[in-house]
């Protein structure tokens, strides 16, 4: 696929000293038509996606485009390697055995029972958010632990449920141990990526399926979700989660290794969905495209 800088080269100029880019001019209809036609010929983007790219440029959102290169081969390669590694790990050792070993490790590190560690892993599989108070407090504890925002969605759900559910029933384990469990999973995940040769600042290409009642323009948009949020290394898997509401989208982004909290083989997460849990409320730019 064509590189974004090739898309922009006719309409922006780069200041070599500062690295900033500026629009040269607005597209006139002929220019827009020509660039659109070129993109259709040279890329696998849909017409709607192509229009989204051009709309981003037209509305002076150059800084957002600059943050995220759709053809960052390094991040795409890392995603592919991790996907293959997780799949091979599950083939060699069944998932029940893998999860049991994770539970045993968490039990030793955090000082909780094997049963409690197992229940913690199962809680994420049961629900990552929604109306499950134990999952929502997991989100809350992660936000505090990593010093990141708790989403408005989680805040509102917690407020509604806290008055109805006793404090002692709101967590799988007590707050401090739950935070320590999340931290232990994050460290285990970081060690996993380190063992594959990646640095904390390296980026991996991930995908997420979303759906809304209102339409969103294709192209680049800032995103910020739940403190702990499910993404995947495989675009087709993300597409499975785009049909709940009227408009479905696959969003993709390059995410730093240090913002990855867990994978299916290092803690919480579903291996058959190639799930990767990230610090989702950290603002980032993502590319939105059709989920159909």
C-alpha positions in Angstrom: 0.0 0.0 0.0 1.0 3.6 -0.6 2.8 5.4 2.2 1.0 8.3 3.8 3.8 10.7 3.1 3.3 9.9 -0.6 -0.4 10.8 -0.2 0.6 14.1 1.4 3.5 15.2 -0.6 1.5 17.4 -3.0 -0.3 19.2 -0.3 2.1 19.7 2.6 5.6 21.1 3.2 7.8 19.9 6.0 10.0 22.3 8.0 13.3 20.4 8.2 14.5 22.2 11.4 11.4 21.6 13.5 9.9 18.6 11.8 6.5 20.2 11.6 4.3 19.9 8.6 2.0 22.5 7.2 -0.8 22.4 4.6 0.3 24.2 1.4 -3.3 24.7 0.2 -6.8 23.3 0.3 -7.6 20.7 -2.3 -9.5 22.1 -5.2 -12.0 19.7 -6.7 -9.7 18.6 -9.5 -6.8 17.9 -7.1 -9.1 16.0 -4.8 -10.4 13.9 -7.8 -6.8 13.2 -9.0 -5.4 12.2 -5.6 -8.5 10.0 -5.0 -8.1 8.3 -8.3 -4.4 7.7 -7.7 -5.2 6.2 -4.3 -7.8 3.8 -5.7 -5.3 2.5 -8.2 -2.3 2.2 -5.8 -3.9 1.0 -2.5 -6.2 -1.6 -1.2 -8.2 1.1 0.7 -11.9 1.3 0.1 -13.3 4.6 -1.5 -14.7 5.6 2.0 -11.4 5.0 3.7 -9.6 7.0 1.0 -12.0 9.8 1.4 -11.3 9.7 5.2 -7.6 10.2 4.6 -8.2 13.1 2.3 -10.7 14.6 4.8 -8.0 14.4 7.5 -5.6 16.4 5.3 -8.3 18.8 4.2 -9.2 19.7 7.8 -5.6 20.4 8.8 -5.3 17.4 11.0 -1.8 16.8 9.7 -0.3 16.3 13.2 -2.7 13.3 13.7 -1.6 11.8 10.4 2.1 12.3 11.3 1.7 10.3 14.5 0.6 7.1 12.8 2.0 5.6 9.6 -0.4 3.0 8.2 2.5 1.3 6.5 4.8 1.1 9.5 6.3 -2.3 8.6 8.1 -2.6 11.9 4.9 -2.5 14.0 3.0 -4.7 11.6 5.9 -7.3 11.7 5.9 -7.3 15.5 2.1 -7.9 15.5 2.6 -10.8 13.1 5.4 -12.4 15.1 3.6 -12.1 18.4 0.4 -13.6 16.8 2.5 -16.6 15.5 4.3 -17.0 18.9 1.0 -17.0 20.9 -0.6 -19.5 18.5 2.5 -21.8 18.6 2.6 -21.6 22.4 -1.1 -22.7 22.6 -0.5 -25.6 20.1 2.5 -26.9 22.1 0.8 -26.6 25.5 -3.0 -26.5 25.8 -4.6 -23.3 27.1 -5.8 -24.8 30.4 -2.2 -25.7 31.3 -1.0 -22.3 30.3 -3.6 -20.5 32.4 -3.0 -22.8 35.3 0.7 -22.0 35.3 -0.1 -18.3 35.2 -2.4 -18.7 38.2 0.3 -20.5 40.1 2.9 -17.8 39.3 0.5 -15.0 40.4 -0.3 -17.0 43.6 3.4 -17.0 44.5 4.2 -13.4 43.5 1.1 -11.7 45.0 0.6 -14.0 48.0 -2.9 -15.1 47.1 -4.4 -18.6 46.8 -4.3 -20.5 43.6 -8.1 -20.4 43.6 -8.2 -16.6 43.9 -5.7 -16.2 41.1 -7.7 -18.4 38.9 -10.9 -16.6 39.7 -9.2 -13.3 38.9 -8.3 -14.6 35.4 -11.8 -16.0 34.9 -13.4 -12.7 35.8 -11.9 -11.0 32.8 -13.2 -13.9 30.6 -16.6 -13.4 32.1 -16.7 -9.7 31.5 -14.2 -6.9 31.0 -16.6 -4.1 31.9 -20.4 -4.0 31.3 -22.5 -4.4 34.5 -20.1 -6.7 36.3 -19.0 -4.8 39.5 -15.9 -7.1 39.9 -14.8 -6.2 36.4 -15.5 -2.5 36.9 -13.4 -2.4 40.1 -10.7 -4.2 38.1 -10.8 -1.2 35.7 -10.8 1.2 38.6 -7.8 -0.4 40.3 -5.9 -0.5 37.0 -6.5 3.2 36.4 -5.2 4.0 39.9 -2.2 1.7 39.5 -1.1 3.0 36.1 -2.1 6.6 36.8 -4.4 6.8 33.8 -8.0 8.0 33.5 -11.0 5.8 34.3 -13.4 6.0 31.4 -16.7 7.9 31.9 -18.5 4.6 31.0 -16.8 2.8 33.9 -17.4 5.7 36.3 -21.1 5.8 35.6 -21.6 2.1 35.8 -19.7 2.0 39.1 -21.8 4.7 40.6 -25.0 2.9 39.8 -23.8 -0.4 41.1 -21.9 0.6 44.3 -25.0 1.6 46.2 -26.6 -1.8 45.5 -23.6 -4.1 46.2 -21.6 -4.5 49.4 -18.0 -3.4 49.3 -16.7 -6.8 50.2 -18.5 -8.3 47.2 -17.2 -5.8 44.7 -13.8 -7.4 44.1 -12.5 -10.8 43.4 -9.8 -10.2 46.0 -9.1 -7.1 48.2 -8.0 -3.9 46.5 -4.3 -4.0 47.3 -3.9 -7.6 46.2 -5.9 -6.9 43.1 -3.6 -4.0 42.2 -0.6 -6.2 42.9 -2.1 -8.9 40.7 -2.6 -6.5 37.8 1.0 -5.2 38.3 2.4 -8.8 38.3 0.5 -9.5 35.0 1.9 -6.3 33.4 5.4 -7.3 34.5 5.0 -10.8 33.2 3.8 -9.4 29.9 6.7 -6.9 29.6 9.1 -9.8 30.3 7.5 -11.8 27.6 8.0 -9.1 25.0 11.5 -8.5 26.3 12.2 -12.2 25.7 11.1 -11.7 22.1 13.7 -9.0 21.7 11.5 -5.9 21.9 12.1 -2.7 23.8 9.3 -0.9 25.9 9.1 1.9 23.3 8.8 -0.5 20.3 5.3 -0.4 18.8 2.9 -3.2 17.8 0.1 -2.9 15.3 -3.2 -3.8 17.0 -6.9 -3.8 16.0 -10.2 -3.3 17.8 -13.8 -3.8 16.6 -16.4 -1.1 17.7 -19.9 -0.2 16.8 -22.2 2.8 17.3 -25.7 4.0 16.5 -24.2 7.1 14.8 -21.9 7.1 11.8 -18.2 8.1 12.2 -16.2 9.3 9.2 -13.4 6.9 8.1 -9.9 8.2 8.7 -7.8 9.3 11.6 -9.3 10.1 15.0 -8.0 10.3 18.5 -9.3 7.4 20.7 -9.5 6.9 24.5 -11.3 4.0 26.0 -11.4 1.9 29.2 -8.4 1.7 31.5 -8.0 -2.0 30.5 -9.2 -2.5 26.9 -9.2 -5.5 24.6 -7.5 -5.3 21.2 -6.2 -8.1 18.9 -3.3 -8.8 16.7 -5.7 -9.9 13.9 -7.9 -7.6 11.9 -10.4 -10.3 10.9 -11.0 -11.1 14.6 -11.6 -7.4 15.3 -14.3 -7.5 12.6 -16.3 -10.0 14.7 -17.0 -7.2 17.2 -18.4 -4.6 14.8 -22.0 -5.7 14.4 -23.7 -5.0 17.7 -25.0 -1.6 16.6 -25.9 0.1 13.3 -22.4 1.3 12.3 -19.4 -1.0 12.7 -15.7 -0.1 12.5 -12.3 -1.7 12.8 -9.8 0.7 14.3 -6.1 0.1 14.2 -3.2 1.8 16.0 0.5 1.3 16.8 0.8 0.8 20.5 4.0 0.9 22.6 5.0 -2.3 24.3 5.1 -0.6 27.7 1.3 0.1 27.3 0.5 -3.6 26.9 -0.9 -5.0 30.1 -1.6 -8.6 29.2 -1.9 -11.3 26.5 -3.7 -14.6 26.7 -0.5 -16.4 27.6 0.8 -14.0 30.2 -2.3 -13.2 32.2 -5.9 -12.2 31.4 -7.0 -12.5 27.8 -8.5 -14.9 25.3 -5.9 -16.8 23.2 -8.3 -17.8 20.4 -9.1 -14.2 19.9 -5.4 -13.3 20.0 -6.4 -10.7 22.6 -4.0 -8.1 23.9 -5.1 -5.9 26.8 -3.8 -2.4 26.7 -3.8 0.7 28.8 -6.8 1.8 26.8 -7.6 5.2 28.4 -4.2 6.6 27.3 -5.1 8.9 24.4 -3.7 7.9 21.0 -4.5 8.2 17.3 -6.2 5.4 15.5 -7.3 4.8 12.0 -11.0 4.1 11.5 -12.3 1.9 8.6 -15.3 -0.1 7.8 -16.0 -3.2 9.9 -18.2 -4.8 7.3 
